[in-house]
Amino acid sequence: MEEGLCGRDGKPWRVLEFYSGIGGMRYSLMQAGVNAEVVEAFDINDTANDVYQHNFGHRPFQGNIQTLTAADLDNYKAHAWLLSPPCQPYTRQGLQKHSADARAFSFLKILELIPQTLKPPAMIFVENVVGFETSDTHVKMAEILARSDFITQGFILSPLQFGVPYSRPRYFCLAKRKPLSFQCHLLNNELLQSPSPLFGNYDNAVPHEHYQRQERSDELLQSCQPIERFLEFKTSDDMENSSLVTINDSIHGFEASEKSGDGNGLDCSSEGLNYVPLSLIERWGSAMDIVYPDSRRCCCFTKSYYRYVKGTGSLLATAQSKNKGKTSTLREQCLRYFTPREIANLHSFPEDFQFPEHISLKQRYALLGNSLSIAVVAPLLQYLFAQPS
């Protein structure tokens, strides 16, 4: 285990987890191998807290974070604060009100409390959407961290860069309070788009402006596993056979699903899979992102996945023509939604992660859409907690 991952004097690092959601940050901390104790988690979402409690046996504090005081935070004696604040103020689809958005207020309050605490954290980790790094909230965060003796390194990374066929680029800020330091001080105050520094390679850190080009490169996609490895109804024994069944074998079941639907566009087959009804395909087919079991990239799943089909995540084609080379229509491809378990797999959640039975299907999709990629966050946390030898 790297020096620093065991905490000071061999004791666990004391961690506060803000906006804890369904536990993605905590799972990342565990995956990183950091010897840490989450002394408290905070989230205002009752449903998310049900899921968190179900998996960790601890229910997060559900009060308004804005009511916390510096004295409250001092009482936790935490070494690290991990934060994944609301992203809506910074998304391209939103109003982009940044700090003026009410959903940014709680995060701003936490930032303002840092210089007021008698025992400020030694490390801070922030995750948000791409776009946050150009916001006025980011400017305020950088000013407060610098004034409070923190050094920072920023990253924009996607699961694609870690072998996961999932495009979900996110911004990350890693901060350490002096005298703590990062292993490579040349990257301080830089915004990087390469994961190379996380693995001790500091020469291949790529500037931020080249991010989009690299993410789309064929070489990057070929390094990813195929989507079929993440499917719920696919086993390793079946790998030699395509997950795509033939049209003649499946179209009958697809049509039966369409006829038996309740009109809400969320029809289920006898296998428990949710197929996209023909009415939606006819209306929105040109806007759908369609992937196949052998694809090595799918789009980001948002909290609106399953409620809407446009721009909320990829759909999986489950049928192909028996005649090789023949192009099948969208109707013939028997499109279905990814299941919540499959989306959890693409977020790299462990196999033992579960939703309580009372959490509805729509709620599961929404909670996963608000979560994070453990494949990306775990090595970032390992990098943050490691101390130079």
matplotlib code that plots the C-alpha trace (Angstrom):
import matplotlib.pyplot as plt

x = [0.0, 1.4, 2.6, -0.2, -3.0, -2.9, -3.5, -1.5, 0.3, -1.3, -4.8, -7.6, -8.2, -11.4, -13.6, -16.7, -18.8, -21.0, -23.8, -23.3, -26.1, -26.2, -22.6, -20.4, -17.8, -17.6, -17.3, -14.5, -12.7, -12.9, -11.8, -8.8, -7.6, -7.5, -7.7, -10.5, -13.4, -16.4, -17.4, -20.5, -22.2, -24.7, -27.5, -30.9, -32.5, -34.5, -34.6, -30.8, -30.3, -32.5, -30.1, -27.0, -28.3, -29.2, -25.7, -23.6, -25.7, -25.5, -28.0, -26.6, -27.4, -30.5, -30.6, -29.9, -26.1, -26.5, -27.3, -23.9, -21.5, -17.7, -18.0, -20.1, -17.5, -14.6, -16.4, -15.9, -12.1, -12.1, -8.9, -10.7, -13.8, -15.2, -17.9, -20.1, -22.3, -25.3, -24.3, -27.5, -26.1, -23.3, -24.7, -25.0, -28.7, -29.4, -29.7, -26.0, -26.7, -23.7, -23.4, -26.7, -28.5, -30.1, -28.7, -25.2, -25.8, -25.0, -21.6, -20.7, -21.6, -19.2, -16.5, -17.0, -16.8, -13.3, -11.3, -13.6, -12.8, -10.2, -9.4, -9.7, -9.4, -6.0, -7.5, -10.5, -12.0, -14.7, -16.5, -18.8, -19.7, -17.4, -18.3, -17.9, -14.2, -15.2, -17.9, -17.8, -18.3, -14.9, -13.3, -14.6, -13.5, -10.0, -9.7, -10.8, -8.6, -5.6, -6.3, -6.6, -3.1, -4.3, -2.5, -4.7, -4.5, -7.5, -8.5, -11.1, -11.5, -13.9, -14.4, -13.3, -9.8, -10.0, -11.2, -14.9, -17.0, -18.9, -18.5, -19.1, -16.4, -16.3, -14.2, -12.3, -10.5, -7.9, -6.7, -4.1, -3.3, 0.3, 2.6, 1.0, 1.9, 1.3, 3.9, 4.6, 4.5, 4.9, 1.2, 0.0, -2.7, -2.9, -6.0, -5.1, -7.1, -4.8, -4.9, -1.2, -0.2, -2.4, -0.2, 3.2, 3.7, 4.0, 5.4, 2.2, -0.1, -2.2, -3.5, -7.2, -7.9, -7.0, -9.5, -12.3, -10.0, -8.4, -11.7, -13.0, -9.8, -10.0, -7.1, -8.8, -12.1, -10.2, -8.7, -12.2, -14.0, -17.1, -20.4, -21.5, -19.1, -21.4, -24.8, -26.9, -28.1, -24.8, -22.4, -18.8, -19.9, -21.8, -19.0, -18.4, -22.0, -23.3, -25.7, -27.7, -30.4, -31.8, -34.7, -36.9, -36.3, -37.1, -39.4, -42.5, -41.7, -41.0, -44.3, -46.1, -44.4, -45.6, -49.2, -49.3, -47.8, -49.7, -49.1, -46.3, -43.5, -42.0, -43.0, -41.5, -40.9, -41.4, -37.7, -38.1, -36.3, -37.7, -38.1, -38.6, -42.0, -42.4, -44.3, -41.1, -38.9, -41.0, -40.9, -37.4, -35.5, -33.2, -32.2, -31.5, -27.9, -28.0, -25.2, -24.6, -23.1, -19.8, -19.7, -17.0, -18.7, -22.1, -23.4, -23.8, -26.9, -28.7, -31.3, -34.0, -33.1, -36.1, -38.5, -37.2, -35.2, -33.6, -30.2, -30.6, -28.4, -27.8, -30.3, -29.2, -30.0, -31.0, -31.6, -29.6, -30.3, -29.4, -28.1, -24.6, -24.2, -27.9, -28.8, -31.7, -34.2, -34.6, -37.8, -36.0, -33.3, -35.6, -34.2, -34.2, -33.2, -30.2, -31.3, -30.4, -27.9, -26.2, -25.9, -24.5, -22.0, -20.9, -20.5, -18.3, -20.4, -19.5, -21.6, -23.0, -24.5, -28.2, -31.3, -33.9, -37.0, -39.2, -37.1, -39.1, -37.5, -37.7, -36.1, -33.3, -32.5, -32.6, -30.3, -27.8, -27.9, -26.8, -24.0, -20.4, -17.9, -16.0, -13.5, -12.4, -12.8, -11.0, -7.6, -8.1, -8.6, -5.7, -3.6, -5.0, -4.3, -0.9, 2.0, 5.4, 8.0]
y = [0.0, 3.4, 5.7, 8.0, 5.6, 4.3, 7.7, 9.6, 7.4, 4.4, 5.4, 5.7, 9.0, 10.7, 11.6, 13.7, 12.8, 15.6, 15.0, 11.2, 10.0, 6.3, 5.8, 6.1, 8.2, 5.8, 2.8, 4.7, 5.3, 1.5, 0.6, 3.0, 1.0, 4.0, 3.2, 5.7, 6.1, 8.0, 9.8, 11.3, 11.5, 14.2, 14.2, 15.8, 13.2, 10.7, 8.1, 8.2, 7.9, 4.7, 3.2, 4.4, 3.0, -0.3, -0.8, 0.7, 0.3, 4.0, 6.7, 10.0, 13.3, 14.6, 18.2, 21.2, 21.5, 25.3, 25.0, 23.6, 25.9, 25.9, 24.5, 21.6, 20.7, 21.1, 18.6, 15.9, 16.3, 15.2, 15.0, 15.0, 16.4, 14.6, 16.6, 15.9, 19.0, 19.5, 19.8, 21.5, 25.1, 24.2, 21.8, 22.8, 22.0, 24.2, 27.9, 28.1, 30.5, 29.1, 30.7, 32.5, 29.1, 28.1, 24.6, 26.0, 27.7, 24.8, 24.2, 27.8, 27.7, 24.8, 26.7, 29.8, 27.7, 26.4, 29.5, 29.8, 26.3, 25.9, 22.4, 22.7, 19.5, 18.4, 17.3, 18.2, 16.4, 17.9, 16.2, 18.0, 18.2, 19.6, 23.3, 23.7, 24.6, 27.7, 28.9, 31.7, 29.0, 27.5, 31.0, 31.4, 27.9, 28.5, 31.8, 30.3, 27.3, 29.4, 31.8, 28.8, 27.4, 24.7, 23.6, 22.1, 19.9, 19.6, 16.8, 16.2, 12.4, 9.9, 6.1, 5.6, 6.4, 3.5, 0.8, 1.2, 1.7, 4.7, 8.3, 10.4, 13.1, 14.9, 17.6, 16.9, 19.2, 17.7, 19.9, 19.5, 21.9, 22.7, 21.2, 18.2, 18.0, 16.1, 13.7, 16.0, 19.7, 20.6, 19.8, 22.1, 24.5, 22.7, 21.3, 17.9, 15.5, 12.5, 9.9, 9.2, 11.1, 8.9, 6.0, 7.7, 8.9, 12.6, 13.1, 12.3, 14.7, 16.2, 19.8, 20.3, 21.6, 18.3, 16.3, 16.0, 14.8, 12.1, 10.8, 10.2, 8.5, 5.0, 3.9, 5.0, 3.2, 0.0, -0.1, -0.3, -3.6, -4.3, -3.4, -7.1, -7.5, -5.2, -6.6, -8.2, -11.1, -12.0, -14.6, -15.4, -18.8, -17.0, -14.8, -16.6, -16.1, -12.6, -11.1, -10.1, -12.6, -12.9, -10.9, -13.9, -15.2, -11.9, -9.7, -11.7, -11.0, -7.4, -6.9, -8.7, -6.2, -3.3, -4.5, -5.2, -1.9, 0.6, 3.5, 5.2, 4.1, 1.8, -1.7, -4.8, -8.2, -11.5, -11.5, -8.4, -6.2, -2.8, -2.5, 0.8, 0.9, 1.4, 4.7, 6.2, 4.7, 6.3, 9.7, 9.9, 7.2, 9.7, 11.2, 7.9, 6.8, 3.1, 0.7, -3.1, -5.7, -5.4, -1.6, 0.0, 3.2, 4.3, 7.7, 9.2, 8.1, 11.0, 11.0, 11.3, 8.0, 5.7, 8.7, 10.2, 8.7, 11.8, 12.8, 10.7, 7.7, 4.9, 2.2, -1.4, -3.2, -6.8, -8.2, -8.4, -9.7, -13.3, -12.0, -10.6, -7.2, -6.5, -3.3, -3.8, -1.0, 0.4, -1.5, -4.8, -4.2, -4.5, -1.7, -1.9, 0.3, -0.7, -2.1, -0.3, -3.1, -2.6, 1.1, 0.4, -1.9, 0.8, 3.1, 0.3, -0.3, -3.6, -6.7, -6.6, -3.1, -3.3, -1.2, -1.7, -3.4, -0.3, 1.9, 2.2, 1.6, 5.3, 6.2, 3.8, 5.3, 8.8, 7.9, 6.2, 9.2, 11.4, 9.1, 8.9, 6.5, 4.5, 3.5, 7.1, 8.4, 5.5, 6.1, 9.9, 9.3, 7.0, 9.7, 12.3, 10.4, 9.1, 11.2, 11.7, 9.2]
z = [0.0, -1.0, 1.7, 2.9, 2.1, 5.7, 7.2, 9.8, 12.3, 10.7, 11.8, 9.3, 7.5, 8.8, 5.9, 5.4, 2.3, 1.0, -1.5, -0.9, -3.2, -3.5, -2.3, -5.4, -3.6, -0.7, -3.0, -4.8, -1.5, -0.8, -4.3, -3.9, -1.0, 1.3, 5.0, 5.7, 8.0, 6.7, 9.9, 8.3, 4.9, 3.9, 1.4, 1.3, -0.9, 1.1, -1.6, -2.1, 1.6, 1.6, -0.9, 0.9, 4.2, 2.5, 1.3, 4.1, 7.2, 7.9, 7.0, 5.9, 7.6, 5.8, 7.0, 4.9, 4.4, 4.5, 8.2, 9.1, 10.9, 11.1, 14.6, 13.4, 10.8, 13.3, 15.6, 13.0, 13.0, 9.4, 7.4, 4.0, 2.5, -0.6, -2.5, -5.5, -5.6, -7.8, -11.5, -12.8, -12.5, -14.9, -17.5, -21.1, -21.2, -18.1, -17.6, -16.7, -13.8, -12.0, -8.5, -8.9, -9.1, -5.8, -6.2, -5.9, -2.6, -0.3, -2.0, -1.8, 1.9, 2.5, 0.6, 2.7, 5.9, 5.1, 6.3, 9.3, 10.6, 13.3, 11.9, 8.1, 6.1, 4.8, 1.5, -0.6, -3.6, -5.9, -8.8, -11.2, -14.9, -17.6, -17.7, -13.9, -14.5, -16.5, -14.0, -11.5, -8.8, -9.8, -9.6, -6.0, -5.1, -6.4, -4.6, -1.3, -1.6, -2.4, 0.4, 2.8, 1.8, -0.5, -3.7, -6.4, -9.5, -11.9, -14.2, -16.9, -17.3, -18.7, -18.0, -21.6, -20.5, -18.0, -20.3, -19.6, -22.8, -21.3, -22.3, -19.1, -19.0, -15.6, -14.0, -10.8, -8.4, -6.1, -3.3, -0.5, 2.3, 2.9, 4.0, 2.2, -1.5, -4.7, -6.1, -9.0, -8.1, -11.8, -12.3, -9.5, -10.7, -14.0, -15.7, -17.2, -19.4, -19.1, -16.4, -16.8, -13.6, -11.5, -12.4, -12.0, -15.6, -15.5, -19.0, -20.9, -19.2, -22.1, -22.1, -21.5, -25.0, -26.6, -24.5, -27.0, -29.8, -27.6, -26.2, -29.8, -31.0, -32.4, -30.3, -27.1, -28.0, -29.0, -25.5, -24.0, -23.2, -25.4, -23.9, -23.7, -20.7, -18.7, -19.7, -17.0, -19.0, -20.6, -19.0, -19.8, -21.1, -23.9, -25.1, -28.3, -29.3, -30.1, -27.6, -30.6, -31.4, -34.9, -36.1, -36.7, -33.2, -31.4, -33.4, -32.4, -28.7, -29.5, -31.2, -28.3, -25.9, -28.0, -28.0, -24.3, -23.3, -21.1, -23.4, -21.4, -23.7, -21.1, -22.2, -20.8, -22.4, -20.7, -19.8, -17.8, -20.3, -21.2, -25.0, -26.8, -28.3, -32.1, -31.5, -29.9, -32.6, -35.3, -33.7, -32.2, -34.1, -35.8, -32.5, -30.7, -29.8, -30.6, -29.6, -29.9, -27.6, -29.5, -29.3, -27.3, -26.4, -25.1, -24.2, -20.7, -18.9, -17.3, -14.5, -17.2, -18.9, -19.3, -19.0, -22.3, -25.2, -26.7, -25.2, -22.0, -22.8, -25.3, -26.4, -27.0, -30.2, -29.4, -32.9, -36.2, -39.7, -40.5, -43.8, -43.2, -44.7, -44.8, -42.9, -40.6, -39.7, -36.3, -35.9, -36.7, -34.2, -31.2, -29.2, -25.4, -22.5, -20.5, -17.1, -13.8, -13.0, -16.4, -15.8, -12.4, -14.0, -16.5, -13.4, -12.0, -8.9, -7.2, -7.7, -4.2, -4.7, -4.5, -4.5, -1.7, -3.2, -2.6, -4.9, -8.2, -11.6, -12.5, -9.2, -9.8, -13.2, -11.7, -8.9, -11.2, -13.5, -10.6, -9.5, -10.6, -12.2, -9.6, -12.3, -12.6, -9.1, -7.3, -8.9, -8.4, -4.7, -4.5, -6.1, -3.7, -0.5, -1.5, -0.1, -1.7, -0.4]

ax = plt.figure().add_subplot(projection="3d")
ax.plot(x, y, z, "-o")
ax.set_aspect("equal")
plt.show()
